[in-house]
């Protein structure tokens, strides 16, 4: 996974509450165990007309003025089923950060396991960001993973982040990479343990 340290980017506003994992990636596209390619069908039923299969010009991802590595969504993002493919589709599309005022627990875990940072902010701060970036798509948000802060329009909020997942994000580790990084410490522990048993 890529390292996430400081992310400074314009953002895409999606002011919809209770976005569930079936809306993020519809069930009919869950036919692969390869993480690549899911971004093509991110928000498929919103991005494309279900009858003509043509892009829906009114949907935010199809508007050229909105670009960036950060998605700012309404409250309760990632509810519904536990499918990990939702996180896969968001990262494959190019998002590094999702900002919301609440995340479903399973989605949050799946996101962090796949190098996608869910940043929980206050309702007031979320509304300010959504309103401003909708009117000014070029404005940037800054997220500092080390400091666990999100900054926008001269205001900063602190967000919670599990200490283990923080280490993984900063170093670009998945769970296996983290264990490999501790290989020497594990060997040292094994040697000490072996000596104790031999005494």
MOZIMO-V916524 format. One record per backbone hydrogen bond with DSSP energy under -0.5 kcal/mol. NH is the residue of the N-H (numbers start at 1). CO is the residue of the C=O. E is the energy in kcal/mol with one decimal. If there is no record, write none. Layout:
BEGIN
NH & CO & E
NH & CO & E
END
This chain:
BEGIN
4 & 169 & -2.9
5 & 3 & -0.5
7 & 143 & -2.6
8 & 6 & -0.6
9 & 7 & -0.5
9 & 141 & -2.1
11 & 139 & -0.6
12 & 70 & -2.5
13 & 11 & -0.5
14 & 72 & -3.3
16 & 14 & -2.7
18 & 75 & -2.8
20 & 18 & -0.6
21 & 79 & -2.3
23 & 20 & -0.8
24 & 20 & -1.8
25 & 21 & -2.6
29 & 26 & -2.0
30 & 27 & -1.9
31 & 29 & -1.6
38 & 35 & -0.8
40 & 37 & -0.9
41 & 38 & -1.4
42 & 39 & -1.2
43 & 24 & -3.1
44 & 41 & -1.7
46 & 43 & -1.6
47 & 43 & -2.9
48 & 44 & -2.1
49 & 54 & -3.1
53 & 49 & -2.4
56 & 47 & -3.6
57 & 55 & -0.8
59 & 56 & -1.6
62 & 59 & -1.9
63 & 60 & -1.5
64 & 62 & -0.7
66 & 63 & -2.0
67 & 65 & -0.7
69 & 10 & -0.5
70 & 10 & -0.9
71 & 97 & -2.4
72 & 12 & -2.8
72 & 70 & -0.5
73 & 71 & -0.6
73 & 99 & -2.9
74 & 14 & -1.3
74 & 16 & -1.0
77 & 102 & -2.5
78 & 19 & -2.3
79 & 19 & -1.1
79 & 76 & -0.7
86 & 83 & -1.1
87 & 84 & -0.8
88 & 84 & -1.8
89 & 85 & -2.8
90 & 86 & -1.6
91 & 87 & -2.4
92 & 88 & -2.7
93 & 89 & -1.5
94 & 90 & -0.9
95 & 90 & -2.2
96 & 69 & -3.2
97 & 69 & -1.8
98 & 117 & -2.4
99 & 71 & -3.1
100 & 119 & -2.1
104 & 77 & -2.1
108 & 104 & -2.5
109 & 105 & -2.2
110 & 106 & -2.5
111 & 107 & -2.9
112 & 108 & -2.3
113 & 109 & -2.1
114 & 110 & -0.7
114 & 111 & -1.3
115 & 112 & -1.3
116 & 111 & -2.8
117 & 96 & -2.6
117 & 115 & -0.5
118 & 116 & -0.7
119 & 98 & -3.3
119 & 117 & -0.6
120 & 118 & -0.6
121 & 100 & -2.2
121 & 119 & -0.5
126 & 122 & -2.6
127 & 123 & -2.3
128 & 124 & -2.0
129 & 125 & -2.5
130 & 126 & -2.8
131 & 127 & -2.4
132 & 128 & -2.3
133 & 129 & -2.8
134 & 130 & -1.5
135 & 131 & -1.4
136 & 132 & -2.4
139 & 136 & -2.0
141 & 9 & -3.0
142 & 151 & -2.4
143 & 7 & -2.9
144 & 149 & -2.7
145 & 5 & -3.2
145 & 143 & -0.7
148 & 144 & -1.3
149 & 144 & -1.8
150 & 157 & -2.5
151 & 142 & -3.0
152 & 155 & -2.7
155 & 152 & -2.0
157 & 150 & -2.4
159 & 148 & -2.5
166 & 162 & -2.3
167 & 163 & -1.8
168 & 164 & -2.0
169 & 165 & -2.7
170 & 166 & -2.6
171 & 167 & -1.6
172 & 168 & -1.2
173 & 168 & -2.6
178 & 174 & -2.2
179 & 175 & -1.8
180 & 176 & -2.4
181 & 177 & -2.1
182 & 178 & -0.8
182 & 179 & -0.9
183 & 180 & -1.8
186 & 182 & -2.5
187 & 183 & -2.5
188 & 184 & -2.4
189 & 185 & -2.1
190 & 186 & -2.5
191 & 187 & -2.4
192 & 188 & -2.1
193 & 189 & -2.6
194 & 190 & -2.6
195 & 191 & -2.1
196 & 192 & -1.8
197 & 193 & -2.0
198 & 194 & -1.6
199 & 195 & -0.9
199 & 196 & -0.6
END
